[in-house]
Every structure is written in C-alpha cells, then in structure tokens.
Amino acid sequence: MTLDSVVHRTPLVVSRMIDGEAVLVHPGQAKIRVLNSVGARIWELADGQHTLSDIAQVIAGEYDVDAPRAQADVLTFCVGLLEAGILTTDS
C-alpha cells in the first residue's frame, strides 16, 4: 500500500456513526472496532474514489496537521485496517 493506493471499505463490515465515532463490526471476525473522529473521517473517505494521498490532504486541512505527518499517519492507519480485513485496495 502506498499513498497512491485507492482504498475501499470491505463490504462485509457494517458501520455506524455514533457521536462522531465510527463503530465497525466485522461479522466474520466477531470483532467490534471503534474509530475516533479522525479514524471515522478516514473511514468515510475510504470510498473507492480517494487515494491515501487525497485522504491525507483532507485530514491535514480539517485537523490542522502538517502534510507529511498526515500522510504518515493515514498510511499507517490504513495499513492496519487492511491487515485487519476492514479495508481493501486496488494497488
């Protein structure tokens, strides 16, 4: 996965926004994950239309974080979700 990767939410994962956080349920894994507001925003943007670079740019602007830090954090976060089977990628 790179900053040029386009990410998608895994169709099996059920999500709901509650008080600015995303609650994710992966039925196949019988696990529940709760994402804070930044993670929830990344989850919203992982719609198959945005690269990780695009997502990092949005996060940098909305959360007043410098671009290199946003890129590193978004990449690390999304790799974790990919490894957990919550996100998929085209590249």
C-alpha positions in Angstrom: 0.0 0.0 0.0 1.3 3.4 -0.9 -0.1 7.0 -0.9 -1.2 6.4 -4.5 -3.4 3.4 -3.4 -7.2 3.8 -3.6 -8.9 2.2 -0.6 -12.4 0.7 -0.2 -14.4 -0.3 2.8 -14.8 -4.1 2.9 -18.4 -4.8 2.0 -18.8 -7.3 4.9 -18.0 -4.7 7.5 -21.1 -3.0 9.0 -20.6 0.5 10.3 -22.5 3.2 12.1 -21.5 6.7 13.1 -22.3 7.4 16.8 -21.3 10.7 18.4 -18.6 11.4 15.8 -17.0 8.0 16.1 -17.4 5.1 13.7 -18.4 1.7 15.1 -17.3 -1.1 12.8 -18.5 -4.7 13.1 -16.8 -7.4 11.0 -19.2 -10.4 11.3 -16.7 -12.9 10.0 -14.2 -12.0 12.8 -16.8 -11.4 15.5 -15.0 -8.1 16.4 -16.1 -4.6 17.0 -13.8 -1.7 16.5 -14.5 1.9 17.5 -12.7 4.6 15.5 -12.2 8.1 16.9 -13.2 11.2 14.9 -10.1 11.2 12.8 -10.3 7.4 12.1 -14.0 7.9 11.4 -13.2 10.6 8.8 -10.7 8.4 7.1 -13.3 5.6 7.1 -15.8 7.9 5.4 -13.3 8.9 2.8 -12.3 5.3 2.1 -15.0 5.1 -0.6 -13.0 3.8 -3.6 -12.7 7.3 -5.0 -9.9 8.7 -3.0 -6.2 7.8 -2.8 -4.5 7.8 0.5 -2.8 11.0 -0.5 -6.2 12.6 -1.1 -7.4 11.4 2.3 -4.2 12.7 4.0 -4.7 16.1 2.3 -8.3 16.3 3.7 -7.1 15.2 7.2 -4.3 17.8 7.2 -6.7 20.5 6.3 -9.5 19.5 8.7 -7.4 18.7 11.7 -4.6 21.3 11.3 -1.8 18.7 10.9 1.2 19.2 8.6 1.0 17.2 5.3 4.0 14.8 6.0 2.6 13.9 9.4 -1.0 13.4 7.9 0.4 11.2 5.1 2.4 9.0 7.5 -0.5 8.6 10.0 -3.1 7.9 7.3 -0.8 5.3 5.7 -0.1 3.6 9.0 -3.8 3.6 10.0 -5.0 2.2 6.7 -2.3 -0.5 6.6 -3.6 -1.6 10.0 -7.2 -1.7 8.7 -6.1 -3.5 5.5 -4.3 -6.2 7.7 -7.5 -6.5 9.8 -9.6 -7.1 6.7 -11.5 -3.9 7.1 -10.2 -2.1 4.1 -9.2 -3.3 0.6 -7.1 -1.6 -2.1 -6.8 -1.6 -5.8 -3.0 -1.3 -5.7 
